[in-house]
């Protein structure tokens, strides 16, 4: 099985055992997210130049023509009938014909806090950074906005409810662990909900790192990585001071050393060949083994997202 990496310089494909054979297969600028879905064919790349799809493992790609060019997130409905794309500025689009045409989900713009979604570092705008669904709640769509919080739809994206109270509004990723159980990685903490966002609790209370980008679970174990502060500080005197944490179901974390740390921050996760695999802002790929983390190779650009090819 090959690995697909979304980077600051397009999409790369490489062997999961090593990245020595890595090649850039899509020149799309900065790629925010690469994803595969059980309900729909292909691998998807959400990038600053559009949403692309490959049906052949990355050899060829098609621009799906989302109305706004900067696409930050993508998810397929559990039944495969709908494909959703989240953009910058923060708008949400849906396709019901396999990406042939798109319609804006206007209800997303009617959320009460919509006018508050902006930050100076993102051109005084926001983006839909994360989208999720779960097969046990097929009508539900979960959206994470940077900066704007978490929001949930119960009717396949047509109308929306805010679920941002109790969670930091700088949302980078929402890990959907069950129909109502999510883990939100934010710019100021790691949060969990067991009731579809109606209430949130902190998972990082005992940690001294607060800037989380993404989390993943595999075989009941939760993996998360963080830096002490936002990316603007990573090249400063103290560096990123990054850390990788592991936990059994989020109940207490253990810190684990990894190749590249603490200078390099883990930004991306996937499970490839049954093994948890991560990518860093230094372009390093690391994999979990029985005796800890080992390096699998490097790519020539910062890795933002990973998926099996």
Helices and strands as residue ranges (DSSP letters): E 2-7, E 10-15, E 23-26, E 31-37, E 40-47, E 50-54, E 62-63, E 70-76, E 83-88, E 92-95, E 103-104, G 106-110, G 114-116, G 120-122, E 127-134, E 137-146, E 149-153, E 161-162, E 171-176, E 182-186, E 189-193, E 201-202, E 211-218, E 221-227, G 231-233, E 243-248, E 253-256, E 266-272, E 275-280, E 284-289, E 292-298, E 303-308
